[in-house]
Amino acid sequence: MGDPPGFSVMAAMCRGRGIGYKNKLSWWQYPLKGDYDYYMDWTSRVTSPDKYCVNIMGRKTWETTGEEERNRKHVFNIVISRDTGKTLKKDPHVHKIISSFDDAVRFSLSTENREQFESVWILGGEKVYEEAVQHPLCRRIFLTEIMEHFQSDTFFPQFEEEKFEKTSESDVHEENGIRYVFKVYSRKSE
Ligand SMILES: NC(=O)c1ccc[n+]([C@@H]2O[C@H](COP(=O)([O-])OP(=O)(O)OC[C@H]3O[C@@H](n4cnc5c(N)ncnc54)[C@H](OP(=O)(O)O)[C@@H]3O)[C@@H](O)[C@H]2O)c1
């Protein structure tokens, strides 16, 4: 509300910046319900019933989502894919398929859609995050930092920390013996 147009990034990373392994979360053997609930809450929050949160993600990340994530009332799912094949098109929970990150952002923040799209969230994976954190309209980065190392094949990019400031940091949470902290980095005003 009153914020300049832009989007937020939501990610969780372990030590070494890992985010995923073999198309699962790197820490898949240690489910972190608190982190899942945090992500589900922020990325679907609206202030009135006629509004939507746009969730933008790469095709592989989409394939990792479960029914509960895909089918949320106030969420408009955009999947980035160059594949014009039928599988995504047939999926009733994919509201739009767009072939580039920039076009997905342009569509979500366009004047005609701004009324209904209350917030725009970038949900990964690696390449999508890379484009997102470098984009001038990236306003906030919600980063769960997991204080443990897990084998990973996809990573959260370094971002220009001088352009952002840490505006919130939670207490340390612990689940299944894994400790983690919720941090939010906000773009500094120019
Ligand atoms: N920890 C976290 O917060 C988090 C969040 C998200 C994902 N993950 C993990 O990350 C892994 C998946 O990430 P990933 O990097 O392998 O895949 P991804 O980015 O989710 O998906 C890659 C696919 O998305 C499409 N795509 C991505 N960027 C594109 C672009 N700029 N232009 C056109 N198409 C683009 C392409 O689809 P087509 O091949 O269909 O053209 C590409 O093959 C999984 O292990 C997942 O669990 C972790």
The ligand as an ORCA input file, in Angstrom:
! r2SCAN-3c Opt
* xyz 0 1
  N      14.918    -23.107     -1.085
  C      14.090    -22.385     -1.806
  O      13.616    -21.345     -1.367
  C      13.728    -22.858     -3.193
  C      12.808    -22.123     -3.943
  C      12.526    -22.560     -5.236
  C      13.121    -23.705     -5.739
  N      13.996    -24.388     -4.945
  C      14.684    -25.572     -5.478
  O      15.350    -25.192     -6.673
  C      15.355    -26.298     -7.580
  C      14.690    -25.883     -8.885
  O      15.352    -24.755     -9.407
  P      16.066    -24.735    -10.855
  O      16.933    -23.543    -10.861
  O      16.652    -26.073    -11.130
  O      14.824    -24.609    -11.850
  P      13.679    -23.494    -12.066
  O      14.267    -22.122    -12.222
  O      12.600    -23.657    -11.067
  O      13.109    -23.998    -13.454
  C      13.931    -23.974    -14.569
  C      13.033    -23.916    -15.787
  O      12.239    -22.741    -15.740
  C      12.210    -22.119    -17.014
  N      12.989    -20.886    -16.907
  C      13.694    -20.458    -15.836
  N      14.235    -19.244    -16.084
  C      13.868    -18.921    -17.326
  C      14.073    -17.794    -18.147
  N      14.784    -16.742    -17.723
  N      13.549    -17.784    -19.365
  C      12.802    -18.818    -19.808
  N      12.538    -19.921    -19.061
  C      13.071    -19.967    -17.851
  C      12.786    -23.157    -17.971
  O      11.689    -24.019    -18.240
  P      11.515    -24.898    -19.588
  O      12.610    -25.921    -19.530
  O      10.139    -25.476    -19.441
  O      11.633    -23.948    -20.737
  C      13.807    -23.857    -17.088
  O      14.166    -25.150    -17.550
  C      14.611    -27.429     -6.875
  O      15.547    -28.255     -6.227
  C      13.755    -26.688     -5.855
  O      13.418    -27.502     -4.754
  C      14.314    -23.995     -3.700
*
